[in-house]
Amino acid sequence: EGALRAEELLNQLEALSESGELDLPAGHAQEIINKDDISDDMDSSQLKPNVRTYSMVMNAWANVSKLESGSGADAASHCENILNKMEERGAVDAAVRPNLVAYVTAITAWARAATAHGVDHAASRAEHILNRMIDLYYTTDEDGD
């Protein structure tokens, strides 16, 4: 239930961000950026989900796949769907582009789901995610990033 609520909150944050309702007044934005705990690469005019936000929700789903027998594959699927969303959005917004932690979290979710469901299906999904991560590494490396 906690992972589902976290994903609902993420979806609400995405909707608010896309609508512009989370845009900050210019002076307030600079005040926030000057705080030590805010990254220098943060957009100064808008609050929006980033790779950490998505990764935290993915981690919640990965933990569900570990703890709740019978729902492991569903939880791992949710986790992978969030990774898919990150890849799509990351193509246009570097702040959302999945990192190593995001990929490992999705692989871990499928590994945990393997104990509750078909090992072959879970292993196949985990391997597919690993291959996507490897492909992304080589594509990014060729682009000079």
Backbone hydrogen bonds, N-H to C=O, Kabsch-Sander energy under -0.5 kcal/mol:
donor,donor_aa,acceptor,acceptor_aa,energy
5,R,1,E,-2.1
6,A,2,G,-2.3
7,E,3,A,-2.3
8,E,4,L,-2.2
9,L,5,R,-2.3
10,L,6,A,-2.2
11,N,7,E,-2.5
12,Q,8,E,-2.1
13,L,9,L,-2.5
14,E,10,L,-2.6
15,A,11,N,-2.3
16,L,12,Q,-2.6
17,S,13,L,-2.5
18,E,14,E,-2.7
19,S,15,A,-1.8
20,G,16,L,-0.8
20,G,17,S,-0.8
21,E,16,L,-1.4
22,L,16,L,-0.9
23,D,20,G,-1.5
24,L,45,S,-2.1
29,A,25,P,-2.3
30,Q,26,A,-1.7
31,E,27,G,-1.7
32,I,28,H,-2.0
33,I,29,A,-2.2
34,N,30,Q,-1.8
35,K,32,I,-1.3
38,I,35,K,-1.3
42,M,39,S,-1.2
46,Q,43,D,-0.6
47,L,22,L,-1.0
51,V,95,A,-2.4
54,Y,50,N,-2.2
55,S,51,V,-2.4
56,M,52,R,-2.3
57,V,53,T,-1.5
58,M,54,Y,-2.5
59,N,55,S,-2.5
60,A,56,M,-1.8
61,W,57,V,-2.0
62,A,58,M,-2.6
63,N,59,N,-2.2
64,V,60,A,-1.6
65,S,61,W,-2.2
66,K,62,A,-0.9
67,L,63,N,-2.1
68,E,64,V,-2.6
69,S,67,L,-0.8
71,S,68,E,-1.4
75,A,71,S,-2.6
76,A,72,G,-2.7
77,S,73,A,-2.3
78,H,74,D,-2.2
79,C,75,A,-2.3
80,E,76,A,-2.6
81,N,77,S,-2.6
82,I,78,H,-2.0
83,L,79,C,-1.8
84,N,80,E,-2.5
85,K,81,N,-2.2
86,M,82,I,-2.4
87,E,83,L,-2.4
88,E,84,N,-2.3
89,R,85,K,-2.8
90,G,86,M,-2.8
91,A,87,E,-0.8
91,A,88,E,-0.7
92,V,89,R,-1.5
93,D,89,R,-1.6
96,V,93,D,-2.0
97,R,93,D,-0.7
103,Y,99,N,-1.9
104,V,100,L,-2.8
105,T,101,V,-2.4
106,A,102,A,-1.9
107,I,103,Y,-2.4
108,T,104,V,-2.7
109,A,105,T,-2.2
110,W,106,A,-1.8
111,A,107,I,-2.3
112,R,108,T,-2.6
113,A,109,A,-1.8
114,A,110,W,-1.2
115,T,112,R,-0.9
116,A,113,A,-1.0
117,H,113,A,-2.0
122,A,118,G,-2.0
123,A,119,V,-2.8
124,S,120,D,-2.3
125,R,121,H,-2.3
126,A,122,A,-2.5
127,E,123,A,-2.5
128,H,124,S,-2.2
129,I,125,R,-2.1
130,L,126,A,-2.3
131,N,127,E,-2.5
132,R,128,H,-2.0
133,M,129,I,-2.3
134,I,130,L,-2.4
135,D,131,N,-2.8
136,L,132,R,-2.4
137,Y,133,M,-2.2
138,Y,134,I,-2.3
139,T,135,D,-2.5
140,T,136,L,-2.8
141,D,137,Y,-2.6
142,E,138,Y,-2.1
143,D,139,T,-1.4
144,G,141,D,-1.0
145,D,140,T,-2.1
